[in-house]
Amino acid sequence: MANITYQVNQTINDWSVIGHYMKLVEEEPTIDRKIATTNIMKDLELVKQL
């Protein structure tokens, strides 16, 4: 049961990251994948520090 809960939570986290990526690209249409990925990595590092 715990494994299923983990998988569901991980799926939600994965979609959150994808949603964040899409939001970055939508907010700045001129942004390319490399810059968006770099921004996401920076944001994830900040979240890990909380």
PDB file of N, CA, C, O and CB in Angstrom:
ATOM      1  N   MET A   1       0.823  -1.201   0.000  1.00  0.00           N
ATOM      2  CA  MET A   1       0.000   0.000   0.000  1.00  0.00           C
ATOM      3  C   MET A   1       0.867   1.264   0.000  1.00  0.00           C
ATOM      4  O   MET A   1       0.582   2.222  -0.719  1.00  0.00           O
ATOM      5  CB  MET A   1      -0.936  -0.001   1.213  1.00  0.00           C
ATOM      6  N   ALA A   2       1.920   1.253   0.809  1.00  0.00           N
ATOM      7  CA  ALA A   2       2.800   2.420   0.866  1.00  0.00           C
ATOM      8  C   ALA A   2       3.449   2.679  -0.486  1.00  0.00           C
ATOM      9  O   ALA A   2       3.650   3.829  -0.875  1.00  0.00           O
ATOM     10  CB  ALA A   2       3.878   2.228   1.938  1.00  0.00           C
ATOM     11  N   ASN A   3       3.777   1.595  -1.205  1.00  0.00           N
ATOM     12  CA  ASN A   3       4.402   1.748  -2.513  1.00  0.00           C
ATOM     13  C   ASN A   3       3.452   2.424  -3.498  1.00  0.00           C
ATOM     14  O   ASN A   3       3.873   3.259  -4.299  1.00  0.00           O
ATOM     15  CB  ASN A   3       4.843   0.385  -3.055  1.00  0.00           C
ATOM     16  N   ILE A   4       2.173   2.064  -3.438  1.00  0.00           N
ATOM     17  CA  ILE A   4       1.181   2.683  -4.325  1.00  0.00           C
ATOM     18  C   ILE A   4       1.054   4.168  -4.002  1.00  0.00           C
ATOM     19  O   ILE A   4       0.983   5.001  -4.905  1.00  0.00           O
ATOM     20  CB  ILE A   4      -0.197   1.980  -4.193  1.00  0.00           C
ATOM     21  N   THR A   5       1.025   4.496  -2.711  1.00  0.00           N
ATOM     22  CA  THR A   5       0.942   5.898  -2.298  1.00  0.00           C
ATOM     23  C   THR A   5       2.151   6.664  -2.806  1.00  0.00           C
ATOM     24  O   THR A   5       2.021   7.782  -3.304  1.00  0.00           O
ATOM     25  CB  THR A   5       0.841   6.014  -0.765  1.00  0.00           C
ATOM     26  N   TYR A   6       3.328   6.061  -2.681  1.00  0.00           N
ATOM     27  CA  TYR A   6       4.545   6.708  -3.176  1.00  0.00           C
ATOM     28  C   TYR A   6       4.454   6.949  -4.677  1.00  0.00           C
ATOM     29  O   TYR A   6       4.795   8.031  -5.155  1.00  0.00           O
ATOM     30  CB  TYR A   6       5.782   5.855  -2.851  1.00  0.00           C
ATOM     31  N   GLN A   7       3.997   5.946  -5.421  1.00  0.00           N
ATOM     32  CA  GLN A   7       3.902   6.076  -6.874  1.00  0.00           C
ATOM     33  C   GLN A   7       2.931   7.180  -7.263  1.00  0.00           C
ATOM     34  O   GLN A   7       3.201   7.946  -8.188  1.00  0.00           O
ATOM     35  CB  GLN A   7       3.468   4.753  -7.501  1.00  0.00           C
ATOM     36  N   VAL A   8       1.807   7.266  -6.567  1.00  0.00           N
ATOM     37  CA  VAL A   8       0.827   8.321  -6.857  1.00  0.00           C
ATOM     38  C   VAL A   8       1.433   9.685  -6.561  1.00  0.00           C
ATOM     39  O   VAL A   8       1.317  10.608  -7.368  1.00  0.00           O
ATOM     40  CB  VAL A   8      -0.469   8.116  -6.032  1.00  0.00           C
ATOM     41  N   ASN A   9       2.080   9.815  -5.401  1.00  0.00           N
ATOM     42  CA  ASN A   9       2.705  11.089  -5.050  1.00  0.00           C
ATOM     43  C   ASN A   9       3.807  11.448  -6.032  1.00  0.00           C
ATOM     44  O   ASN A   9       3.952  12.617  -6.391  1.00  0.00           O
ATOM     45  CB  ASN A   9       3.267  11.036  -3.633  1.00  0.00           C
ATOM     46  N   GLN A  10       4.587  10.465  -6.474  1.00  0.00           N
ATOM     47  CA  GLN A  10       5.658  10.727  -7.430  1.00  0.00           C
ATOM     48  C   GLN A  10       5.080  11.179  -8.762  1.00  0.00           C
ATOM     49  O   GLN A  10       5.630  12.073  -9.405  1.00  0.00           O
ATOM     50  CB  GLN A  10       6.530   9.479  -7.623  1.00  0.00           C
ATOM     51  N   THR A  11       3.975  10.570  -9.182  1.00  0.00           N
ATOM     52  CA  THR A  11       3.325  10.968 -10.430  1.00  0.00           C
ATOM     53  C   THR A  11       2.852  12.413 -10.337  1.00  0.00           C
ATOM     54  O   THR A  11       3.010  13.188 -11.280  1.00  0.00           O
ATOM     55  CB  THR A  11       2.139  10.035 -10.752  1.00  0.00           C
ATOM     56  N   ILE A  12       2.272  12.770  -9.194  1.00  0.00           N
ATOM     57  CA  ILE A  12       1.828  14.157  -8.992  1.00  0.00           C
ATOM     58  C   ILE A  12       3.021  15.094  -9.059  1.00  0.00           C
ATOM     59  O   ILE A  12       2.945  16.147  -9.693  1.00  0.00           O
ATOM     60  CB  ILE A  12       1.096  14.314  -7.634  1.00  0.00           C
ATOM     61  N   ASN A  13       4.119  14.730  -8.416  1.00  0.00           N
ATOM     62  CA  ASN A  13       5.327  15.558  -8.456  1.00  0.00           C
ATOM     63  C   ASN A  13       5.853  15.693  -9.873  1.00  0.00           C
ATOM     64  O   ASN A  13       6.250  16.782 -10.288  1.00  0.00           O
ATOM     65  CB  ASN A  13       6.411  14.970  -7.553  1.00  0.00           C
ATOM     66  N   ASP A  14       5.858  14.594 -10.623  1.00  0.00           N
ATOM     67  CA  ASP A  14       6.324  14.637 -12.009  1.00  0.00           C
ATOM     68  C   ASP A  14       5.468  15.594 -12.831  1.00  0.00           C
ATOM     69  O   ASP A  14       5.999  16.389 -13.606  1.00  0.00           O
ATOM     70  CB  ASP A  14       6.299  13.228 -12.634  1.00  0.00           C
ATOM     71  N   TRP A  15       4.150  15.526 -12.668  1.00  0.00           N
ATOM     72  CA  TRP A  15       3.260  16.414 -13.421  1.00  0.00           C
ATOM     73  C   TRP A  15       3.457  17.852 -12.993  1.00  0.00           C
ATOM     74  O   TRP A  15       3.331  18.759 -13.816  1.00  0.00           O
ATOM     75  CB  TRP A  15       1.796  16.005 -13.233  1.00  0.00           C
ATOM     76  N   SER A  16       3.765  18.087 -11.713  1.00  0.00           N
ATOM     77  CA  SER A  16       4.011  19.447 -11.242  1.00  0.00           C
ATOM     78  C   SER A  16       5.235  20.033 -11.930  1.00  0.00           C
ATOM     79  O   SER A  16       5.236  21.201 -12.318  1.00  0.00           O
ATOM     80  CB  SER A  16       4.196  19.467  -9.717  1.00  0.00           C
ATOM     81  N   VAL A  17       6.274  19.225 -12.080  1.00  0.00           N
ATOM     82  CA  VAL A  17       7.491  19.685 -12.756  1.00  0.00           C
ATOM     83  C   VAL A  17       7.192  19.970 -14.225  1.00  0.00           C
ATOM     84  O   VAL A  17       7.634  20.982 -14.769  1.00  0.00           O
ATOM     85  CB  VAL A  17       8.625  18.633 -12.629  1.00  0.00           C
ATOM     86  N   ILE A  18       6.442  19.075 -14.863  1.00  0.00           N
ATOM     87  CA  ILE A  18       6.078  19.285 -16.265  1.00  0.00           C
ATOM     88  C   ILE A  18       5.233  20.552 -16.399  1.00  0.00           C
ATOM     89  O   ILE A  18       5.438  21.347 -17.315  1.00  0.00           O
ATOM     90  CB  ILE A  18       5.310  18.058 -16.825  1.00  0.00           C
ATOM     91  N   GLY A  19       4.288  20.732 -15.484  1.00  0.00           N
ATOM     92  CA  GLY A  19       3.446  21.931 -15.507  1.00  0.00           C
ATOM     93  C   GLY A  19       4.267  23.191 -15.325  1.00  0.00           C
ATOM     94  O   GLY A  19       4.018  24.200 -15.984  1.00  0.00           O
ATOM     95  N   HIS A  20       5.244  23.140 -14.435  1.00  0.00           N
ATOM     96  CA  HIS A  20       6.124  24.287 -14.200  1.00  0.00           C
ATOM     97  C   HIS A  20       6.930  24.599 -15.459  1.00  0.00           C
ATOM     98  O   HIS A  20       7.097  25.763 -15.824  1.00  0.00           O
ATOM     99  CB  HIS A  20       7.072  24.015 -13.006  1.00  0.00           C
ATOM    100  N   TYR A  21       7.422  23.569 -16.110  1.00  0.00           N
ATOM    101  CA  TYR A  21       8.185  23.726 -17.352  1.00  0.00           C
ATOM    102  C   TYR A  21       7.318  24.399 -18.413  1.00  0.00           C
ATOM    103  O   TYR A  21       7.745  25.347 -19.071  1.00  0.00           O
ATOM    104  CB  TYR A  21       8.698  22.352 -17.863  1.00  0.00           C
ATOM    105  N   MET A  22       6.089  23.893 -18.569  1.00  0.00           N
ATOM    106  CA  MET A  22       5.187  24.452 -19.574  1.00  0.00           C
ATOM    107  C   MET A  22       4.856  25.907 -19.248  1.00  0.00           C
ATOM    108  O   MET A  22       4.754  26.739 -20.150  1.00  0.00           O
ATOM    109  CB  MET A  22       3.894  23.617 -19.663  1.00  0.00           C
ATOM    110  N   LYS A  23       4.689  26.214 -17.964  1.00  0.00           N
ATOM    111  CA  LYS A  23       4.390  27.582 -17.547  1.00  0.00           C
ATOM    112  C   LYS A  23       5.545  28.513 -17.900  1.00  0.00           C
ATOM    113  O   LYS A  23       5.326  29.625 -18.382  1.00  0.00           O
ATOM    114  CB  LYS A  23       4.105  27.638 -16.037  1.00  0.00           C
ATOM    115  N   LEU A  24       6.773  28.059 -17.661  1.00  0.00           N
ATOM    116  CA  LEU A  24       7.937  28.875 -18.015  1.00  0.00           C
ATOM    117  C   LEU A  24       7.961  29.181 -19.505  1.00  0.00           C
ATOM    118  O   LEU A  24       8.221  30.313 -19.912  1.00  0.00           O
ATOM    119  CB  LEU A  24       9.231  28.167 -17.605  1.00  0.00           C
ATOM    120  N   VAL A  25       7.690  28.168 -20.311  1.00  0.00           N
ATOM    121  CA  VAL A  25       7.736  28.341 -21.764  1.00  0.00           C
ATOM    122  C   VAL A  25       6.592  29.246 -22.227  1.00  0.00           C
ATOM    123  O   VAL A  25       6.772  30.057 -23.134  1.00  0.00           O
ATOM    124  CB  VAL A  25       7.662  26.968 -22.479  1.00  0.00           C
ATOM    125  N   GLU A  26       5.413  29.110 -21.605  1.00  0.00           N
ATOM    126  CA  GLU A  26       4.270  29.946 -21.985  1.00  0.00           C
ATOM    127  C   GLU A  26       4.484  31.399 -21.585  1.00  0.00           C
ATOM    128  O   GLU A  26       4.122  32.309 -22.332  1.00  0.00           O
ATOM    129  CB  GLU A  26       2.989  29.416 -21.345  1.00  0.00           C
ATOM    130  N   GLU A  27       5.071  31.624 -20.407  1.00  0.00           N
ATOM    131  CA  GLU A  27       5.282  32.989 -19.927  1.00  0.00           C
ATOM    132  C   GLU A  27       6.338  33.711 -20.755  1.00  0.00           C
ATOM    133  O   GLU A  27       6.254  34.923 -20.956  1.00  0.00           O
ATOM    134  CB  GLU A  27       5.691  32.977 -18.455  1.00  0.00           C
ATOM    135  N   GLU A  28       7.313  32.979 -21.226  1.00  0.00           N
ATOM    136  CA  GLU A  28       8.385  33.575 -22.020  1.00  0.00           C
ATOM    137  C   GLU A  28       8.524  32.784 -23.315  1.00  0.00           C
ATOM    138  O   GLU A  28       9.331  31.858 -23.393  1.00  0.00           O
ATOM    139  CB  GLU A  28       9.733  33.597 -21.230  1.00  0.00           C
ATOM    140  N   PRO A  29       7.734  33.147 -24.340  1.00  0.00           N
ATOM    141  CA  PRO A  29       7.745  32.371 -25.586  1.00  0.00           C
ATOM    142  C   PRO A  29       9.123  32.293 -26.249  1.00  0.00           C
ATOM    143  O   PRO A  29       9.394  31.365 -27.012  1.00  0.00           O
ATOM    144  CB  PRO A  29       6.764  32.970 -26.558  1.00  0.00           C
ATOM    145  N   THR A  30       9.982  33.254 -25.961  1.00  0.00           N
ATOM    146  CA  THR A  30      11.299  33.250 -26.591  1.00  0.00           C
ATOM    147  C   THR A  30      12.284  32.334 -25.872  1.00  0.00           C
ATOM    148  O   THR A  30      13.394  32.103 -26.352  1.00  0.00           O
ATOM    149  CB  THR A  30      11.852  34.656 -26.637  1.00  0.00           C
ATOM    150  N   ILE A  31      11.865  31.814 -24.714  1.00  0.00           N
ATOM    151  CA  ILE A  31      12.756  30.939 -23.939  1.00  0.00           C
ATOM    152  C   ILE A  31      12.940  29.616 -24.689  1.00  0.00           C
ATOM    153  O   ILE A  31      11.989  29.087 -25.264  1.00  0.00           O
ATOM    154  CB  ILE A  31      12.183  30.685 -22.502  1.00  0.00           C
ATOM    155  N   ASP A  32      14.135  29.101 -24.679  1.00  0.00           N
ATOM    156  CA  ASP A  32      14.342  27.807 -25.336  1.00  0.00           C
ATOM    157  C   ASP A  32      14.406  26.706 -24.277  1.00  0.00           C
ATOM    158  O   ASP A  32      14.419  26.980 -23.077  1.00  0.00           O
ATOM    159  CB  ASP A  32      15.645  27.820 -26.198  1.00  0.00           C
ATOM    160  N   ARG A  33      14.444  25.481 -24.736  1.00  0.00           N
ATOM    161  CA  ARG A  33      14.411  24.337 -23.813  1.00  0.00           C
ATOM    162  C   ARG A  33      15.573  24.345 -22.838  1.00  0.00           C
ATOM    163  O   ARG A  33      15.404  24.032 -21.659  1.00  0.00           O
ATOM    164  CB  ARG A  33      14.418  23.038 -24.590  1.00  0.00           C
ATOM    165  N   LYS A  34      16.748  24.702 -23.325  1.00  0.00           N
ATOM    166  CA  LYS A  34      17.935  24.673 -22.465  1.00  0.00           C
ATOM    167  C   LYS A  34      17.792  25.665 -21.308  1.00  0.00           C
ATOM    168  O   LYS A  34      18.094  25.336 -20.161  1.00  0.00           O
ATOM    169  CB  LYS A  34      19.203  24.992 -23.285  1.00  0.00           C
ATOM    170  N   ILE A  35      17.336  26.865 -21.613  1.00  0.00           N
ATOM    171  CA  ILE A  35      17.165  27.879 -20.570  1.00  0.00           C
ATOM    172  C   ILE A  35      16.045  27.472 -19.617  1.00  0.00           C
ATOM    173  O   ILE A  35      16.180  27.620 -18.403  1.00  0.00           O
ATOM    174  CB  ILE A  35      16.864  29.260 -21.195  1.00  0.00           C
ATOM    175  N   ALA A  36      14.935  26.959 -20.161  1.00  0.00           N
ATOM    176  CA  ALA A  36      13.819  26.527 -19.313  1.00  0.00           C
ATOM    177  C   ALA A  36      14.265  25.409 -18.376  1.00  0.00           C
ATOM    178  O   ALA A  36      13.912  25.404 -17.197  1.00  0.00           O
ATOM    179  CB  ALA A  36      12.627  26.055 -20.177  1.00  0.00           C
ATOM    180  N   THR A  37      15.041  24.463 -18.902  1.00  0.00           N
ATOM    181  CA  THR A  37      15.532  23.355 -18.081  1.00  0.00           C
ATOM    182  C   THR A  37      16.448  23.877 -16.978  1.00  0.00           C
ATOM    183  O   THR A  37      16.368  23.422 -15.837  1.00  0.00           O
ATOM    184  CB  THR A  37      16.277  22.321 -18.951  1.00  0.00           C
ATOM    185  N   THR A  38      17.309  24.821 -17.313  1.00  0.00           N
ATOM    186  CA  THR A  38      18.202  25.421 -16.316  1.00  0.00           C
ATOM    187  C   THR A  38      17.392  26.113 -15.226  1.00  0.00           C
ATOM    188  O   THR A  38      17.700  25.985 -14.041  1.00  0.00           O
ATOM    189  CB  THR A  38      19.168  26.425 -16.982  1.00  0.00           C
ATOM    190  N   ASN A  39      16.358  26.845 -15.628  1.00  0.00           N
ATOM    191  CA  ASN A  39      15.513  27.531 -14.647  1.00  0.00           C
ATOM    192  C   ASN A  39      14.810  26.541 -13.734  1.00  0.00           C
ATOM    193  O   ASN A  39      14.708  26.771 -12.529  1.00  0.00           O
ATOM    194  CB  ASN A  39      14.482  28.407 -15.352  1.00  0.00           C
ATOM    195  N   ILE A  40      14.325  25.446 -14.297  1.00  0.00           N
ATOM    196  CA  ILE A  40      13.655  24.424 -13.486  1.00  0.00           C
ATOM    197  C   ILE A  40      14.632  23.809 -12.497  1.00  0.00           C
ATOM    198  O   ILE A  40      14.287  23.600 -11.335  1.00  0.00           O
ATOM    199  CB  ILE A  40      13.044  23.329 -14.381  1.00  0.00           C
ATOM    200  N   MET A  41      15.844  23.518 -12.945  1.00  0.00           N
ATOM    201  CA  MET A  41      16.837  22.925 -12.053  1.00  0.00           C
ATOM    202  C   MET A  41      17.141  23.873 -10.889  1.00  0.00           C
ATOM    203  O   MET A  41      17.284  23.430  -9.750  1.00  0.00           O
ATOM    204  CB  MET A  41      18.133  22.590 -12.829  1.00  0.00           C
ATOM    205  N   LYS A  42      17.238  25.164 -11.170  1.00  0.00           N
ATOM    206  CA  LYS A  42      17.471  26.147 -10.105  1.00  0.00           C
ATOM    207  C   LYS A  42      16.301  26.160  -9.128  1.00  0.00           C
ATOM    208  O   LYS A  42      16.497  26.189  -7.913  1.00  0.00           O
ATOM    209  CB  LYS A  42      17.683  27.558 -10.700  1.00  0.00           C
ATOM    210  N   ASP A  43      15.072  26.136  -9.671  1.00  0.00           N
ATOM    211  CA  ASP A  43      13.887  26.135  -8.813  1.00  0.00           C
ATOM    212  C   ASP A  43      13.831  24.883  -7.950  1.00  0.00           C
ATOM    213  O   ASP A  43      13.484  24.958  -6.771  1.00  0.00           O
ATOM    214  CB  ASP A  43      12.619  26.243  -9.656  1.00  0.00           C
ATOM    215  N   LEU A  44      14.170  23.728  -8.529  1.00  0.00           N
ATOM    216  CA  LEU A  44      14.153  22.482  -7.765  1.00  0.00           C
ATOM    217  C   LEU A  44      15.192  22.501  -6.653  1.00  0.00           C
ATOM    218  O   LEU A  44      14.945  21.982  -5.564  1.00  0.00           O
ATOM    219  CB  LEU A  44      14.398  21.289  -8.688  1.00  0.00           C
ATOM    220  N   GLU A  45      16.346  23.092  -6.915  1.00  0.00           N
ATOM    221  CA  GLU A  45      17.373  23.211  -5.875  1.00  0.00           C
ATOM    222  C   GLU A  45      16.867  24.076  -4.722  1.00  0.00           C
ATOM    223  O   GLU A  45      17.118  23.771  -3.556  1.00  0.00           O
ATOM    224  CB  GLU A  45      18.675  23.808  -6.460  1.00  0.00           C
ATOM    225  N   LEU A  46      16.153  25.154  -5.049  1.00  0.00           N
ATOM    226  CA  LEU A  46      15.598  26.011  -4.002  1.00  0.00           C
ATOM    227  C   LEU A  46      14.561  25.259  -3.174  1.00  0.00           C
ATOM    228  O   LEU A  46      14.517  25.402  -1.952  1.00  0.00           O
ATOM    229  CB  LEU A  46      14.970  27.270  -4.617  1.00  0.00           C
ATOM    230  N   VAL A  47      13.732  24.463  -3.831  1.00  0.00           N
ATOM    231  CA  VAL A  47      12.709  23.690  -3.123  1.00  0.00           C
ATOM    232  C   VAL A  47      13.359  22.668  -2.199  1.00  0.00           C
ATOM    233  O   VAL A  47      12.893  22.464  -1.078  1.00  0.00           O
ATOM    234  CB  VAL A  47      11.771  22.984  -4.122  1.00  0.00           C
ATOM    235  N   LYS A  48      14.432  22.023  -2.656  1.00  0.00           N
ATOM    236  CA  LYS A  48      15.113  21.022  -1.834  1.00  0.00           C
ATOM    237  C   LYS A  48      15.702  21.651  -0.578  1.00  0.00           C
ATOM    238  O   LYS A  48      15.836  20.977   0.444  1.00  0.00           O
ATOM    239  CB  LYS A  48      16.215  20.331  -2.640  1.00  0.00           C
ATOM    240  N   GLN A  49      16.054  22.927  -0.638  1.00  0.00           N
ATOM    241  CA  GLN A  49      16.654  23.600   0.507  1.00  0.00           C
ATOM    242  C   GLN A  49      15.623  23.963   1.569  1.00  0.00           C
ATOM    243  O   GLN A  49      15.988  24.244   2.710  1.00  0.00           O
ATOM    244  CB  GLN A  49      17.379  24.845   0.052  1.00  0.00           C
ATOM    245  N   LEU A  50      14.336  23.960   1.210  1.00  0.00           N
ATOM    246  CA  LEU A  50      13.288  24.335   2.179  1.00  0.00           C
ATOM    247  C   LEU A  50      13.101  23.308   3.243  1.00  0.00           C
ATOM    248  O   LEU A  50      12.260  23.480   4.126  1.00  0.00           O
ATOM    249  CB  LEU A  50      11.982  24.559   1.486  1.00  0.00           C
TER     250      LEU A  50
END
